Structure formats: C-alpha cells, structure tokens
Amino acid sequence: MDRRRFIRVIGGGFVVAAASASAGCSQHMPAGAIEPWRGPGQEADVRRWILGYAILAPHSHNLQSWLVDLSKPDEILLLCDLARLLPDSDPFSRQTMISHGTFLELLDIAARERGLRADISLFPEGPFGPSSPDQRPVARIRLVADPTVAKDPLFAQILIRRTNRAAYEPARPVPPDAWAAMAASVKPNSLRFGFAGLDQPDALRRHRAIAAEAWRIELTTPRVIMETYKVLRVGAAEIEQHRDGLFVLDQLPVLMNQFGLFDRNKPPAADDYATTSQIKDFNAKLETTPGFLWMVTDDNERVTQVNAGRAYVRVQLVATAAGIALQPIQQALQEYPEQAQPYAEIRSLLDASQAKQTVQMWARAGFAPPVGPAPRRGVDALLVRT
C-alpha cells in the first residue's frame, strides 16, 4: 500500500491525522512540554515570573525566537534568536517581529500584575534593516515599582489563550459586541482594525478564496514546505526534546516515523496525497469560518511590526474572554515571490493598496471546540548566558 495515503497534514499548522485504524491510540502531549502553561509559580527574581507569562505569547511556527539578557538588575534586554528565523516563508522577518511584539505585550501585562511599570524602549541601538534582524536588541525593558499602575483584566486570559486551527461553527456569528471589544482593544495603536462576518457573504467568499489559493501555493513551493518540515516534531519524544515548532501525536504517523517511512527530507509532490489532502482539509475549514479580522498599518517599519504584534495578542486575549477562537492565516501576507498574486489580492480587498500600507495580521474568527496548548521551552531556554 502507498504510504502516502496514511499521511494527511491539516489546517494552518501541520498536525498529521492518522488513518481510522489508529483512532483512540494517539500519543499524549508530554506534560513537561506544556508545564509553562500552568504559570510560573514562585520566583525569587520577579523578572523570571514576568517572563513566565511572556513566553506564552503566540509565535509564527511556534519558533519562540526570543532571547533575554538579565545581566542588569531591574532590566530585561530582549533580543532575537537569529538561529530561529524563517527565511523562506518570512524573508524579511516581519512575522518574527510581530511575534516579538506579542511577547512584549504579555510581559507588560504580567508586570502590571506585580505593580511594576514596564518602560519599554524599542530598538535602543537602532532598528534592524528591512532585510533581516541582527545582534542588536529588539527592546530594553526597565521595571519600575509604580503604585499608580493599573492591573490589566486581560491577564486572566494569558494561561488559557490558544491558537485554534479546528473547524469552526459555520452558522454561529461572532457577536457585534465581541467585534467591538476587539476593535476597542487596539485603539491606542496606530493601525486600522477591520472584520467581516456572516452578514457579509460576498466578502467572506473573497477571504476564503484568497486564503485557499495562498495555502495551495505554500504547500506546493518546495523550499517553503521544507522550512515547515524542519520544525515539525513527530511524536512525544521529539516534542519533549524540542518543546517548540509544530507537532504530530497521532500513532500511525509516529510509528511510520520510527520505521523511517515518514520522510521529512524532501517535499511531497503537488499531486501527492500529502499535499492534495491538506488542500482539501484546509478548504473545508475555511468554509466553516464565520468571520475574518485584519490589521493594516500605514507603514512597515520595524517598530510598527512590533506594535502590530502587541495589538494582535490583545485582540486574541479579548477574543479568548468572549469564547471566540482565532487562527492567523498568514500565507497571503508573506513576501516571497510565489505569493505575489494572493498578496496583491488581499491588499486590494482590505483597502491597503498604497505603497507603504501593510496588512500585518489576518485571522479566522469564530466559535470552536477547545484545543490544548502548544509546547513551550521555558524561561531558562531563553536566557543569554554571560
């Protein structure tokens, strides 16, 4: 039997589903890999406690490309781990900078919980150039005791925030008050927040069509799909070892991997079942999606990218509080050449046609069954050793 018929990679995040014969026999997520989602507990250094929440921020491909230097008292220096980039799917590291913004926002929220003001200076030694990050810090954060600092009610959502790649409830709309709350959460930021729901069927069809085509392109661009395979963790042992990336727990692909039958060293062909089934599955999920949201900025500077990440995670925390699932669908926003047509189409659809305007975030929104947390490496893995 052709082994390719057993492998089906689904959604926006490469979770491989086994054939029905393996139903009920999937491996479990290793407890150690998700231990950080229990919260940091007691810490002698309040910075480590704060970082215990910051590391739960969403990150593209779950790469967790954050490094922190704690060598100066009452200060956190945030750097980018240059070994954890996505040069093929994120060639200018725009999404990586957004992911540093999500980290900083959770850090700020956690600091407030402890009565501390986080004075955040972005790119204190100057911003990276437009091509890629370098050794300069993304941010310097000074923590100052301040009795006037107000706690953020969104803190309560950090430990239960999830990215949900499942099928959504297709006939259940996102309530108007939930859209309004998400929009209100980004008001301090210089960006335009928009959304489309079930009351805009034509717009939904266009969103779905663009997302579907961009996903097809990503799956059939060999160097891009191989970049994903490099961070795909198959089975509990690999997940426990790495505690990052995308993961597979179903028994059959895990067994196939153990016997050398799940080849991650070469991309599947465009007509391979491993490709065509992904396209079919993702399209089916898009058809269940009752809403999309987006964020557009007037420029694409590094500071803007980071601040877009801060805004997005606030939107997700607000959505979490309302029981609403979100999944970023970034393929059409990616800047590699093969995505040029979907990139242009989504910009046109979202009225971002001026040269410097940038669609920083685009996501599915709706109600869905809950999902478990993604692996996290823990605070110690992020520390710069001096």
Phi and psi in degrees as a GROMACS rama.xvg file:
@    title "Ramachandran Plot"
@    xaxis  label "Phi"
@    yaxis  label "Psi"
@TYPE xy
-66.9267  119.05  ASP-2
-61.0773  -23.9298  ARG-3
-64.3191  -21.8521  ARG-4
-74.2422  -11.1187  ARG-5
-90.7654  -12.7718  PHE-6
-108.65  125.934  ILE-7
-138.743  113.184  ARG-8
-99.1296  128.605  VAL-9
-122.149  164.05  ILE-10
67.1811  -156.678  GLY-11
-94.5091  10.1203  GLY-12
-145.616  23.3241  GLY-13
55.2298  63.4942  PHE-14
-107.877  115.408  VAL-15
-86.2708  128.273  VAL-16
-97.661  133.468  ALA-17
-81.3523  163.818  ALA-18
-65.8271  163.943  ALA-19
-60.9765  -23.6073  SER-20
-62.543  -22.3216  ALA-21
-98.4424  5.59979  SER-22
-56.6841  134.84  ALA-23
82.4697  0.177474  GLY-24
-116.643  15.1548  CYS-25
-67.0736  152.183  SER-26
-71.8877  165.051  GLN-27
-102.505  151.422  HIS-28
-61.9199  128.106  MET-29
-60.4622  134.064  PRO-30
-59.0446  -37.8391  ALA-31
-65.2173  -30.5403  GLY-32
-70.6669  -22.931  ALA-33
-116.611  10.6966  ILE-34
-55.0048  -38.5737  GLU-35
-56.5579  -23.4664  PRO-36
-73.8427  -4.20685  TRP-37
-84.1697  -8.86558  ARG-38
99.4422  160.381  GLY-39
-76.8972  -15.4382  PRO-40
68.9568  -155.016  GLY-41
-79.4659  134.732  GLN-42
-138.084  132.863  GLU-43
-67.0283  -33.3402  ALA-44
-101.468  114.78  ASP-45
-59.9325  -25.5031  VAL-46
-63.4254  -39.508  ARG-47
-66.7987  -35.7753  ARG-48
-62.752  -46.0999  TRP-49
-62.3626  -43.6452  ILE-50
-65.6582  -26.9725  LEU-51
-61.6101  -23.0182  GLY-52
-92.1728  -37.088  TYR-53
-61.035  -34.9212  ALA-54
-69.7914  -7.96076  ILE-55
-88.6637  6.7446  LEU-56
-68.212  149.771  ALA-57
-68.1028  146.156  PRO-58
-144.049  138.523  HIS-59
-56.1606  132.203  SER-60
57.6668  13.0165  HIS-61
53.7196  37.525  ASN-62
-77.5721  -24.876  LEU-63
55.1589  56.5371  GLN-64
-86.1347  41.1442  SER-65
-102.94  139.281  TRP-66
-127.178  144.767  LEU-67
-131.933  138.577  VAL-68
-110.787  120.186  ASP-69
-110.533  24.527  LEU-70
-70.0356  -23.0959  SER-71
-103.46  131.915  LYS-72
-58.1199  143.176  PRO-73
61.0222  22.0655  ASP-74
-138.586  144.026  GLU-75
-124.449  124.89  ILE-76
-104.258  119.071  LEU-77
-98.3327  125.555  LEU-78
-123.401  166.646  LEU-79
-100.098  130.025  CYS-80
-76.7533  106.003  ASP-81
-71.1257  -10.2535  LEU-82
-86.0962  -3.12128  ALA-83
-122.869  60.8789  ARG-84
-118.465  168.825  LEU-85
-124.084  74.9619  LEU-86
-64.6384  -22.2007  PRO-87
-87.3614  -46.3877  ASP-88
-89.6082  -20.5183  SER-89
-131.361  64.2588  ASP-90
-61.9098  -24.6731  PRO-91
-107.526  9.26788  PHE-92
58.1007  29.3403  SER-93
-65.2818  -46.7692  ARG-94
-66.6736  -32.7315  GLN-95
-63.6733  -39.8519  THR-96
-68.7903  -36.9882  MET-97
-57.702  -41.192  ILE-98
-67.5139  -27.2395  SER-99
-73.0088  -30.5304  HIS-100
-66.9177  -40.2452  GLY-101
-61.6843  -39.6248  THR-102
-60.9071  -47.267  PHE-103
-64.9346  -36.075  LEU-104
-68.2211  -42.8673  GLU-105
-66.2667  -35.5686  LEU-106
-59.7774  -46.1753  LEU-107
-62.2192  -44.1058  ASP-108
-62.7229  -43.6297  ILE-109
-66.1442  -38.7568  ALA-110
-60.7298  -41.9243  ALA-111
-60.6092  -34.9517  ARG-112
-62.1471  -25.6451  GLU-113
-101.44  14.695  ARG-114
72.9741  25.6384  GLY-115
-114.459  139.146  LEU-116
-92.9941  125.473  ARG-117
-94.5046  104.168  ALA-118
-84.8037  104.387  ASP-119
-102.131  119.438  ILE-120
-108.267  113.169  SER-121
-79.5602  136.996  LEU-122
47.4256  60.7653  PHE-123
-63.3292  -19.3998  PRO-124
-108.653  17.1644  GLU-125
102.195  146.514  GLY-126
-74.1928  156.317  PRO-127
-62.5466  158.493  PHE-128
-70.7555  178.44  GLY-129
-74.1309  -12.608  PRO-130
-89.6278  -47.6227  SER-131
-161.72  158.513  SER-132
-67.0675  166.187  PRO-133
-139.337  -162.294  ASP-134
-75.8074  -10.9075  GLN-135
-69.0304  149.781  ARG-136
-69.5605  148.847  PRO-137
-76.9252  -37.8606  VAL-138
-157.688  149.121  ALA-139
-113.853  125.699  ARG-140
-116.78  120.276  ILE-141
-106.132  129.955  ARG-142
-99.4265  124.533  LEU-143
-127.532  126.907  VAL-144
-63.3909  128.284  ALA-145
-148.326  107.004  ASP-146
-66.2197  -13.1981  PRO-147
-87.8765  -6.27658  THR-148
-69.1264  128.817  VAL-149
-91.7744  139.056  ALA-150
-68.2079  147.985  LYS-151
-97.5479  121.805  ASP-152
-60.7316  -18.7209  PRO-153
-72.4625  -11.8534  LEU-154
-54.1981  -37.2165  PHE-155
-64.0494  -16.1194  ALA-156
-94.838  -9.93528  GLN-157
-61.2014  -46.1352  ILE-158
-72.7918  -14.8671  LEU-159
-111.518  2.89443  ILE-160
-66.6125  136.368  ARG-161
-141.201  153.222  ARG-162
-95.2561  122.533  THR-163
-111.998  111.339  ASN-164
-98.3746  10.9482  ARG-165
-78.5339  175.964  ALA-166
-68.6166  142.516  ALA-167
-100.213  169.475  TYR-168
-78.2737  107.973  GLU-169
-67.93  -26.8551  PRO-170
-101.184  4.13078  ALA-171
-103.327  107.773  ARG-172
-76.5938  155.188  PRO-173
-69.511  124.346  VAL-174
-63.6382  148.077  PRO-175
-55.7588  -36.6288  PRO-176
-69.6162  -27.7018  ASP-177
-71.8416  -43.3942  ALA-178
-58.2296  -43.4122  TRP-179
-63.3082  -40.4319  ALA-180
-66.4049  -39.7937  ALA-181
-65.1239  -42.9238  MET-182
-62.6495  -40.7527  ALA-183
-64.9182  -30.5855  ALA-184
-67.8035  -18.6706  SER-185
-105.277  3.3848  VAL-186
-56.6229  -36.1534  LYS-187
-65.6532  -14.7083  PRO-188
-92.9448  150.899  ASN-189
-87.4554  78.5676  SER-190
-156.235  165.879  LEU-191
-108.902  121.719  ARG-192
-100.004  132.847  PHE-193
-138.697  165.067  GLY-194
-156.25  157.862  PHE-195
-137.723  136.956  ALA-196
-127.34  -165.111  GLY-197
-63.2918  -19.6782  LEU-198
-79.8976  1.86252  ASP-199
-128.044  67.8719  GLN-200
-60.8955  -36.5296  PRO-201
-65.1374  -42.7181  ASP-202
-63.7084  -41.4598  ALA-203
-60.622  -40.9897  LEU-204
-61.7456  -40.1266  ARG-205
-68.9809  -41.3669  ARG-206
-58.4642  -48.1141  HIS-207
-62.8178  -41.3055  ARG-208
-65.159  -43.0942  ALA-209
-65.887  -44.4133  ILE-210
-62.0434  -40.9612  ALA-211
-64.4  -43.7771  ALA-212
-67.6889  -40.6688  GLU-213
-64.2847  -38.114  ALA-214
-65.4974  -41.4254  TRP-215
-59.7873  -43.3286  ARG-216
-61.9167  -43.9243  ILE-217
-61.6377  -41.7417  GLU-218
-68.7606  -24.7376  LEU-219
-108.517  12.904  THR-220
-103.832  103.35  THR-221
-53.7685  -46.7164  PRO-222
-66.6634  -29.1839  ARG-223
-75.0814  -44.8397  VAL-224
-66.8363  -31.9566  ILE-225
-68.3679  -31.2429  MET-226
-62.9845  -36.2644  GLU-227
-70.3755  -43.082  THR-228
-58.0419  -32.3831  TYR-229
-65.1995  -24.6645  LYS-230
-112.87  19.7055  VAL-231
-90.1068  119.294  LEU-232
-101.884  119.614  ARG-233
-106.183  113.804  VAL-234
91.2035  160.411  GLY-235
-61.5384  -36.0613  ALA-236
-64.5955  -44.6055  ALA-237
-67.2861  -39.0615  GLU-238
-62.0608  -45.4973  ILE-239
-63.6146  -36.9422  GLU-240
-66.9631  -44.2201  GLN-241
-98.3245  -40.6385  HIS-242
55.6015  37.6115  ARG-243
-154.239  -174.039  ASP-244
69.5054  -163.052  GLY-245
-100.313  154.938  LEU-246
-138.958  157.451  PHE-247
-132.328  129.642  VAL-248
-124.456  -10.5258  LEU-249
-63.7093  142.678  ASP-250
-63.1516  -44.0115  GLN-251
-63.3703  -51.6618  LEU-252
-63.1814  -30.3797  PRO-253
-64.6191  -44.6441  VAL-254
-63.5295  -42.1425  LEU-255
-60.5931  -39.5665  MET-256
-64.7226  -39.4754  ASN-257
-64.3136  -29.8497  GLN-258
-97.4283  11.373  PHE-259
75.2803  21.9858  GLY-260
-101.37  -4.55409  LEU-261
-109.466  92.9029  PHE-262
-85.0784  113.06  ASP-263
-103.569  16.327  ARG-264
-99.0316  -3.50157  ASN-265
-148.835  149.364  LYS-266
-76.0979  146.652  PRO-267
-69.9987  152.606  PRO-268
-70.2784  160.903  ALA-269
-61.3726  -29.6272  ALA-270
-99.5904  6.95988  ASP-271
-68.7519  147.575  ASP-272
-58.0346  -34.2118  TYR-273
-64.0523  -21.271  ALA-274
-95.6068  -51.9036  THR-275
-64.4995  -33.5854  THR-276
-71.7813  -33.245  SER-277
-63.3435  -45.1089  GLN-278
-59.789  -46.1867  ILE-279
-62.1826  -44.1047  LYS-280
-66.7174  -44.7037  ASP-281
-66.0288  -39.8258  PHE-282
-60.3237  -38.9303  ASN-283
-63.4144  -39.2579  ALA-284
-67.1229  -39.8409  LYS-285
-59.5561  -38.3953  LEU-286
-66.4232  -21.4403  GLU-287
-86.8315  -6.13985  THR-288
-80.037  117.714  THR-289
-89.9334  -2.881  PRO-290
-162.38  152.319  GLY-291
-132.299  146.415  PHE-292
-128.855  160.504  LEU-293
-153.037  162.611  TRP-294
-134.093  127.851  MET-295
-121.322  134.331  VAL-296
-115.341  158.991  THR-297
-83.6673  -10.1833  ASP-298
-145.419  179.08  ASP-299
-130.17  35.6134  ASN-300
-70.1857  161.636  GLU-301
-60.8117  -42.0353  ARG-302
-60.9765  -39.9375  VAL-303
-63.1088  -41.9444  THR-304
-61.2871  -46.4032  GLN-305
-61.8017  -45.4674  VAL-306
-65.9097  -30.573  ASN-307
-64.0949  -37.9183  ALA-308
-64.9695  -40.2651  GLY-309
-61.1282  -42.1966  ARG-310
-66.6505  -42.7024  ALA-311
-61.9811  -44.7389  TYR-312
-67.5555  -28.7629  VAL-313
-65.527  -42.5269  ARG-314
-58.7169  -43.0943  VAL-315
-67.3545  -37.1622  GLN-316
-65.7746  -40.0855  LEU-317
-62.7318  -43.7424  VAL-318
-61.7372  -42.4092  ALA-319
-57.8543  -43.3987  THR-320
-61.4664  -28.7504  ALA-321
-92.5137  2.98782  ALA-322
77.3073  18.8375  GLY-323
-100.283  133.063  ILE-324
-88.76  144.935  ALA-325
-129.773  147.879  LEU-326
-141.741  113.638  GLN-327
-60.2291  138.644  PRO-328
-123.463  91.7946  ILE-329
-94.6784  -6.23709  GLN-330
-55.1976  -45.8566  GLN-331
-71.5775  -12.4067  ALA-332
-92.6632  -6.70356  LEU-333
-79.6106  148.488  GLN-334
-99.4755  13.9471  GLU-335
-79.2615  153.35  TYR-336
-56.9012  -37.5229  PRO-337
-63.6148  -20.3959  GLU-338
-91.9672  11.2091  GLN-339
-56.9826  -41.1635  ALA-340
-70.2937  -51.9492  GLN-341
-59.9046  -35.818  PRO-342
-58.6081  -46.0201  TYR-343
-67.4125  -38.7181  ALA-344
-67.7973  -41.2988  GLU-345
-70.3014  -34.9872  ILE-346
-62.7177  -41.6368  ARG-347
-65.7723  -44.5936  SER-348
-61.7911  -36.6452  LEU-349
-98.3035  16.0147  LEU-350
55.5383  50.941  ASP-351
-126.162  48.4081  ALA-352
-86.6494  -14.5922  SER-353
-68.2687  150.944  GLN-354
-53.4472  -46.6077  ALA-355
-88.6837  -12.8349  LYS-356
-64.9741  142.118  GLN-357
-138.353  131.299  THR-358
-82.4226  104.877  VAL-359
-82.4367  -36.428  GLN-360
-139.842  145.272  MET-361
-147.707  130.207  TRP-362
-148.542  149.493  ALA-363
-73.919  149.143  ARG-364
-142.645  138.77  ALA-365
170.558  -171.835  GLY-366
-99.7782  139.264  PHE-367
-154.366  158.763  ALA-368
-59.5493  147.772  PRO-369
-66.9101  152.785  PRO-370
-125.109  162.486  VAL-371
-80.7464  171.65  GLY-372
-78.2728  159.837  PRO-373
-88.7256  155.828  ALA-374
-60.7052  151.005  PRO-375
-137.851  144.609  ARG-376
-82.7081  -18.2643  ARG-377
93.4497  162.658  GLY-378
-64.5828  -41.4517  VAL-379
-58.1914  -33.1332  ASP-380
-67.7611  -18.0169  ALA-381
-95.4544  -9.98846  LEU-382
-75.1245  132.224  LEU-383
-80.0743  124.31  VAL-384
-86.764  123.924  ARG-385
